[in-house]
Amino acid sequence: QKEVEQNSGPLSVPEGAIASLNCTYSDRGSQSFFWYRQYSGKSPELIMFIYSNGDKEDGRFTAQLNKASQYVSLLIRDSQPSDSATYLCAVSGAGSYQLTFGKGTKLSVIP
Amino acid sequence: EAGVAQSPRYKIIEKRQSVAFWCNPISGHATLYWYQQILGQGPKLLIQFQNNGVVDDSQLPKDRFSAERLKGVDSTLKIQPAKLEDSAVYLCASSLDLAGELFFGEGSRLTVL
């Protein structure tokens, strides 16, 4: 059974700092990797996805993937209080968006 | 463009009662998913439809849960009889096709007393 592991947190960082969120997965056949943000009481929204080893940057967000180590991370630069949310890591197999989610890491950005 | 619509947003029932949730996906989206999210956990896939056919229902507790997607558009998820552990948010998501990005609805929060 596919498993996705995340530190549940909470992770607290001061405003303006870099937040680092980590995720490991069990299925070596996983092909696609996603980070979702979920505000309390709201539905998940996609922040970033990554398919290839290395880094992918989008604004203040950088996703990092290391398939050999079965590890994916999300860096948030210049963290803002509005970034305070739960971040869900999700993985899927080839050609499919059938996602397996981790439990999520709760991030709190302190003003 | 309208998003994924779900109703009701909140439902409180007693154990052993039944409940049904409705989902209307984004227009033109062929793939529809129902996820269960228990408090403090990530969403867990219950069932996936492609048009009106089931792609995967391996994690659906079929003794009490059922789902259908008539005419390949709207979908209904039913729980009968409900148990305390069914208390969760039921998220519907849709995508253009099997490899498309998921768009989630606001969810239906179920409390079983």
Chai-1 contact restraints between the chains, C-beta under 6 A:
chainA,res_idxA,chainB,res_idxB,connection_type,confidence,min_distance_angstrom,max_distance_angstrom,comment,restraint_id
A,S43,B,F104,contact,1.0,0.0,6.0,A-B,restraint_1
A,S43,B,E106,contact,1.0,0.0,6.0,A-B,restraint_2
A,S43,B,G107,contact,1.0,0.0,6.0,A-B,restraint_3
A,P44,B,F104,contact,1.0,0.0,6.0,A-B,restraint_4
A,L88,B,G42,contact,1.0,0.0,6.0,A-B,restraint_5
A,G95,B,A99,contact,1.0,0.0,6.0,A-B,restraint_6
A,S96,B,L98,contact,1.0,0.0,6.0,A-B,restraint_7
A,Y97,B,S95,contact,1.0,0.0,6.0,A-B,restraint_8
A,Y97,B,L102,contact,1.0,0.0,6.0,A-B,restraint_9
A,F101,B,G42,contact,1.0,0.0,6.0,A-B,restraint_10
A,F101,B,P43,contact,1.0,0.0,6.0,A-B,restraint_11
A,G102,B,G42,contact,1.0,0.0,6.0,A-B,restraint_12
A,K103,B,Q41,contact,1.0,0.0,6.0,A-B,restraint_13
A,K103,B,G42,contact,1.0,0.0,6.0,A-B,restraint_14
A,G104,B,G42,contact,1.0,0.0,6.0,A-B,restraint_15
